[in-house]
Amino acid sequence: MLRVIIPVVVLAFTIFCVVDAVQTEDDRVRGVPKPLWILMILLFPMVGGAAWLIAGRPVSILETILGPRGRGGPPTGPLGPDDDPDFLKGL
């Protein structure tokens, strides 16, 4: 069973990273040019994909999880209408 799951996970991860790289605008790609990123993802699926997610995307996965410059914590904006001061003023 594990012989099937691992290759399927690697293939899905590679496909996700390639599609994400292809859909990213050329001028927003960080590091190396976009065709080189795609080649690295295809030649080295796990390492190339992880490198793309961390260093190549316009917004790194790490920045998404940890926040800007690695600062974690709750979101800074209002979470719902009852937390939004402008909404509450209109009531």
Protein Blocks (a to p, Z undefined) as FASTA:
>chain_A
ZZmmmmmmmmmmmmmmmmmmmmpcfklpghiafklmmmmmmmmmmlmmmmmmmmmmmbdf
klmmnoghhiacddfbdfbfklmmklmmmZZ
